[in-house]
Amino acid sequence: MALSNEQFEKIKRTLEERRLANSRISEARKKEILEKIPSYRELENETASLSLSCAEKLISETDSVSRSRELESLRERIGKINESKKELIKEAGFPADYLEPVYSCDKCHDTGFVDGKKCNCFKQLEIQILYDHSNMSAFLKDNNFERLTYDYHIGEDLTHFKNAVDTCKKFINNFDNDYHNLLFYGNVGTGKSFLSGCVAKELLDKGHSIVYFSAEQLFRSISALYYDHDHNAERDALFDTLHESDLLIIDDLGTEFTNEFTRSQLFSIFNQRITNRRPLVISTNLTLEDIKKNYSERFLSRLAENSYICNLKGPDIRIIKKRENEYNQ
């Protein structure tokens, strides 16, 4: 799990807020019971009195057998009082466990850890932060394996698409053990961005940090901060994210304004991720020849060296779906 210190602290604050909120609920319930059931307070006072009396006896008692008997007697008497308190609560119409401690997570009691290991509730907070940080929560609602269909491809195009799906699943299953990149290229609307989303969602759900940019958005963000010395920290944070996230997705490569600056930045990011063994997913409408022409033969060569390459063909699925929606209206 690649969380920054800031993200980790955010999770800790969330857990602390849950504990405080639940503590307030418990206090409010206790106050309610004391106000509505006067005899409950009497039993509370009796418990306190017994405990104090027992403590005084234990201090003066030196015989270990007598001390054990005194403690056992106290437990029995307090146990009977607690049963009486539960009966009073039930008779007043409250649930029997109304005054039990309140937790959002019964496994870890809102600490985030069980036996020194991250609780599922902690992991869920991690995943939510990673979703928010990935810049693609809305994108993944429509682009995931649950919405996978083969209805829009036929013949050889269908074979290419099925092979691409299988490649994605292999990429996901081997993500932690086998370093590869993914390149989707081909016609507009053939499922490249869709498959990128499928990969992203599966890995996000497994707790990996995924960052998504359209090519135009990526280079606009870099350009805005690159020469701005008033925002050095923001620039450093951006590049740290681009270099260190578990997976970086660049969608629609080739739609940005391509010049020497964007070419050098793309190669620098890619080269650093190779060094860090951090995979990259690229989707583009460009051909392999166009990639070589626009970004250099060296870039294409390095990309092809460590990448699964999927060529998607066929009609524009977006147009087909639009026509179907118009027809059904």
N, C-alpha and C positions, 0 to 999 in steps of 0.2 A: 504494500500500500504506500503510495508516494504522496503523503500529505505534507504540506509545509507546516512550520511551527505555528503560524497564524491559524491555519485550518484546524490543527490539533487543539489549540487553545479554544477555538470556537466550539468544538465538541465538548470540551471540559466545561465551558460556561453553560452550554445547553443542559448538560447533566446537572450542574449545580442549580440552575433555574428550576429544573424539574423537582429536585429535592426540596427546594424552598417552597415551591408551589404546593407540593404534596404535604409538607409539614404544616403549612397554613390550613390546608383542608382538615388535617388531623386535629389541629388545635381548635378549629371552628366546631368540629363535631363534638369534641370533648366539652366545650363550653355549652353547646346545645343540650347535651345530655345532663349536665350538672344543673342547668336551668329548669329543665322539664321533669327531671326525676330527682327530687330532693333527697330521697333515701339512698340514692347512688353515692352522693357526697359522703353520707354517713359511713358507708362501706369503704370508701376511699380513705377516710380518716381512721377507720379501724385498722386497715392494712398498714398505714403509716405508723400507728401506735404500736402494733404488734412488732413491726420491723425494728423500731427503736428499742422496745423492751428486750427483744432478742439480742440486739447488738450489745446492750449493756450487760446481759448475762454472759455472753460469749467473752467479753473483755475480762470479766472477773473469774470465769470458769477456766481451770487449768487442765482438768481431766479431758482427754481427747474423746473418750466414749461419751461422756456427758455432753460435750460440745456437739457431737454428731447427732445425738438424740434431740437436742434442742433445735438444731437446724432442720431435722426431719419433721419435728412437730410444727415448726414455723411453716414449712412448705405445705403440709397438709391443711393447716388452718387458712393460709392464704389461698390455697387451691379451692377450698370450700367457699371462701368469700368471692373469689373470681366467678365461680359457678353461679352464685347468687346475683352477682352483677350482670351476668349474661342473661339470666332469667328476667331481671328488671328491664333490661334493654328490649328483650323480645316482647314482654308484656306491654311495653309502651309503643309497640308497633315498628321498632327499628330492626334492621337485620342483625343477626347474632354477632357478626364480625364488624359491626359499624365502627368500633373504636380500634380495630386492628390498624397497624401502620399502613399508610397509603403509598403505593409505589406504581410508577408507570411501567416498570419492568420487575416482575416478581423473581426473575432469575438472579439478577445482580443487585437488586434493591437500589437501582438508579446510580450505581457507582461506575458502571460501564465495563466491569471486569468480574470474571468468575474464576476463582483459583488462579489468579494471575494472568488469565487470558482474556482477550477482548470478547465481551458479550455480544450476542446478535444485535442488541439494540445499539451498541457502539458501532458495529459494522454498518448498520442501516444508516446511521448519521454520516458515516464516512461516504457511503454510496451517494447519499443525497447531496453532500458537498461536492463530490466529484461530478455529479450530474450538473449542478449549478455552474461549476467551474468549466465544464466541457463546452459551454456555449451552444448546446444543441438539444436542450430538453424538448422544445417544441418540435424540432426536426425529427426526433426519435418516435414521436407519437404515430407518424405515418410510415416510418422507415425502420421496420424490424421484422424478424422472421415470422411473427404471428400474421403478418399481412402478405407473406410470400405467396405468390401464385405463378403458375406457368402458363396461364391462359393467353398471354399476349405474345408468346413466341411460338414459332412453328419451324419445323424442318431443322436445317443447320443452325439457325439462330437459336432454337430451343436447346440444341446440344451445347452450344457455347454458353448459354445462360446456366444450364444445369451444371456444367463443369465449373463455372465461376462460383456457384453456390457451394459446391463441394470443396472448392479451394478455400472459400471463406471459412467453412466449418473446420477445415484442417488448420488454417491459420489460427483460429480461436482456440482449438483444442491443444495446439502445440505452442501457444503464445509464451508460456513461462519457460519453455525448454529449448525452443528453436528460433533463432533470430532470422526473420525474413521481413521484407516489406511487401506491400500489395500495390499493384498498379492496375487500375481499370481504365481502359481506353476504348473509344469507339463512337458510334453515332449518338446524336442527341436523343435523350429520353429512352435509352435502352436498359436502364436499371443500374447504372454505375453509382450514383449517389445513394440509391436505395440499398445496395449491398454494403456501401460504406457505413450506412446507418445501422444495418443489421450487425455488422462486426462491432461497431461502437457500443451498441446497447448490450450485447452479450458480455463484452469485456467490462463495461461499467457495472453490470449486475454482479460480476465476480470481484468487484472492488478495485479495478484498475483505474488509473487516472488517464482520462482521454480528453484531448483538446481538439476542437473543431474550428476550422476557418475556411471560408471561401477564399480563393486565391486573391481576389480583389480586396477583400477585407483584411487579409493577412498583410499584404504589402502596403496597404494604406495605414495600418496600425504601426508597422515598422517605420515607414516614412515620417509619420507624425511625431515619433519620439526620437528618431535616430540622431538628429542634429539639435534637439531641444535639451540644452544643458540644465534647464530648470526642472527637468523631470528625469534625472538620471536614475533614481530609484525605480520609477515606473518602467523605464526602458530595460533596466537590469532584470526586473521581475518578469517582463515579457519574454526576454531571451532565455531566462531560466526555465520558464514554462515551455517554450518551444524546444529547448534542448533536453529537458529532463522528464517531461511527462511520459508516462508509459507508452502512449500512442498519440501521434499527431496525425490528424486528418486534414489534408488540403484538397478542397473540393473545387472542381471546375478550373483546374490549372489551364492557363492560356487565355482566360477571360480578363485578366488584369492587364494594365498598360505595361507592356514588356520593354524594358530597357536594360542598360548595363547594371544599374543599381539592383533591380529586381532579380536579374540573373545571378549576380554575385551573392545576394542575400539568400536566395534559394539554395545555391550550392553550399554556402556556409552552414546553413541550418541542417541540410542533409548530411554534410560531412561530419558535423559535430554529433549528430544522432547516430551515425555509423560508429563513430569512436565510442559513444556511450552505449552502443548496442540497444538503441531505442527505436522500435519500428515506426514506419511511416506508411500511411495510406494516401495514395494520390488518385484522383479521378480526373479525367480530361476528355474533351472531345477531339483532341489533337491525335494525329497518327504518330507512330514511332518516328517517322521521318521528320514530322513537324516538331516533335520534342527535341530531336537532335539539332534541328535548324534554329529553333528559338532559344534553347538553353545550353547548347554545346554538345558535341559528341561525347566529351568526357563525362558530363552529367548523365546522359542516357546510358553510357557504358557502366558507370558505377551503380546506377539504379537497377539495370537489368541483372547485374552480377548477384544481387542478394534479394531479388524480388520474385514473387509469383505474379505473372503477367496474364491478365484476363482481357481478351478482346471481345467486346459485346457488340452485336449487330442486330438489325431489325428496325421496325417502324418506331416512331416516337410514341411511347406508351402514354405520355401525358396528354397528347392530342386525342388519342383513342379514348382515354378515360373522360376527357372533357366532352367529347361527342356523345358518349354513353350517358353522362349526367344530363346533358341537354335533351337527349331523346327521352329520358325517363321523367323529365319534369312535366 
